[in-house]
């Protein structure tokens, strides 16, 4: 798991060309603005999401096997909880078509303000979209799905 500000994106060049291109699209404010799914390059795609953050009780951990998540907060702020999947209990079995598995458990709380991103690898359980200090907030987020290689 990585958490940082978008202006530090060059520190992560070693992650590969896919990450570099995703970061450059975000940094140059070139990502589509309307909510939806957008195909990108090399099997990557991204989702533009707009929503209100939810109470912790409505959240659950998730993880993915085929894709790495690069989640960028374009506006607003939200809390993510993080835990290694080995410390979590499977809630629903893996759905290969959706590349999604859900978990229950506890994790560390992270706050992502506008301009910050988190990268979640397959072993990183993450519970996104949560309220900060139990206050609902409007958020726009761009989530890149980068294929694991």
SELUMMI-697530 format. One line per field, with one value per residue (C-alpha): residue number from 0; residue in one letter; x, y, z. Coordinates in steps of 0.5 Angstrom, whole numbers, plus 2048, in hexadecimal, padded with zeros to 3 digits. Layout:
// residues N
num <- (NUM,...)
residu <- (A,...)
c1 <- (X,...)
c2 <- (Y,...)
c3 <- (Z,...)
This chain:
// residues 149
num <- (0,1,2,3,4,5,6,7,8,9,10,11,12,13,14,15,16,17,18,19,20,21,22,23,24,25,26,27,28,29,30,31,32,33,34,35,36,37,38,39,40,41,42,43,44,45,46,47,48,49,50,51,52,53,54,55,56,57,58,59,60,61,62,63,64,65,66,67,68,69,70,71,72,73,74,75,76,77,78,79,80,81,82,83,84,85,86,87,88,89,90,91,92,93,94,95,96,97,98,99,100,101,102,103,104,105,106,107,108,109,110,111,112,113,114,115,116,117,118,119,120,121,122,123,124,125,126,127,128,129,130,131,132,133,134,135,136,137,138,139,140,141,142,143,144,145,146,147,148)
residu <- (X,X,X,X,X,X,X,X,X,X,X,X,X,X,X,X,X,X,X,X,X,X,X,X,X,X,X,X,X,X,X,X,X,X,X,X,X,X,X,X,X,X,X,X,X,X,X,X,X,X,X,X,X,X,X,X,X,X,X,X,X,X,X,X,X,X,X,X,X,X,X,X,X,X,X,X,X,X,X,X,X,X,X,X,X,X,X,X,X,X,X,X,X,X,X,X,X,X,X,X,X,X,X,X,X,X,X,X,X,X,X,X,X,X,X,X,X,X,X,X,X,X,X,X,X,X,X,X,X,X,X,X,X,X,X,X,X,X,X,X,X,X,X,X,X,X,X,X,X)
c1 <- (800,802,7FF,802,801,800,806,80B,809,810,812,80E,811,814,80D,80D,80A,803,804,807,802,7FC,800,801,7FA,7F8,7FD,7FC,7F4,7F3,7EE,7E7,7E2,7DC,7DB,7DC,7E1,7E6,7EB,7F2,7F8,7FB,7F5,7F4,7EE,7EB,7E5,7E3,7DE,7DA,7D7,7D6,7DA,7D7,7D7,7DC,7D6,7D4,7DC,7DF,7E6,7E8,7EE,7EF,7F3,7F4,7F4,7F8,7F4,7F7,7F1,7F2,7EE,7EC,7E8,7E5,7E8,7E7,7EA,7EC,7EE,7F4,7F6,7FA,7F5,7F8,7F5,7EE,7E8,7E5,7DE,7DC,7E0,7E4,7E0,7E5,7E1,7E1,7E8,7E5,7E5,7E2,7E5,7E3,7E8,7EC,7F1,7F5,7F1,7F4,7F1,7F2,7F1,7F0,7F7,7F9,7F9,7F9,7FC,7F9,7FC,7F9,7FB,7F8,7F1,7EE,7E8,7E7,7E1,7E0,7DF,7E4,7E2,7DB,7D9,7D7,7DB,7DA,7E0,7E2,7E7,7EB,7ED,7F1,7F1,7F8,7F9,7FE,804)
c2 <- (800,807,80E,814,81B,81B,820,81A,816,815,812,80C,80B,805,802,802,805,804,808,80D,80E,80E,813,818,818,81A,81F,822,822,81E,819,819,81D,81A,813,80D,808,80A,805,808,804,7FD,7FA,7FF,803,808,80A,811,811,816,815,816,813,80E,80C,806,801,801,800,7F9,7F7,7F5,7F3,7F1,7EC,7EE,7F5,7FA,800,807,80C,813,818,81E,822,821,81C,815,810,809,803,7FF,7F8,7F2,7ED,7E8,7EB,7EC,7E7,7E5,7E8,7E6,7E1,7E4,7E6,7E5,7E9,7EF,7EE,7EF,7EC,7EF,7EE,7F0,7F2,7F8,7FC,803,809,80E,814,816,81E,820,820,819,812,80B,805,7FE,7F8,7F1,7EF,7F6,7F6,7FD,800,806,80C,80D,813,817,819,816,81C,81A,81E,81E,81B,81A,814,811,80A,807,7FF,7FD,7F6,7F2,7EF)
c3 <- (800,7FE,800,7FE,7FB,7F3,7F2,7F5,7EF,7EC,7F3,7F0,7E9,7EB,7EB,7E3,7DD,7DF,7E5,7E2,7DD,7E2,7E6,7E0,7DE,7E5,7E6,7E0,7E1,7DB,7DE,7DC,7E1,7E0,7E4,7E1,7DE,7D9,7D6,7D6,7D3,7D4,7D7,7DC,7DD,7E2,7E6,7E7,7ED,7F1,7F7,7FF,804,808,80F,811,813,80C,809,808,806,7FF,7FB,7F4,7F0,7E9,7EA,7EE,7F1,7F0,7F4,7F3,7F7,7F2,7F7,7FE,803,805,80A,808,80D,80B,80D,80A,807,80C,812,80F,80F,808,807,800,7FC,7F6,7F0,7EA,7E5,7EA,7EC,7F3,7FA,801,808,80F,814,817,814,814,813,80D,80B,804,802,7FB,7F7,7FB,7F8,7FB,7F7,7F9,7F7,7F7,7FE,801,804,803,806,802,801,809,80D,810,817,816,811,80A,805,7FD,7FA,7F3,7F2,7EC,7ED,7E8,7E7,7E5,7E3,7E7,7E3)
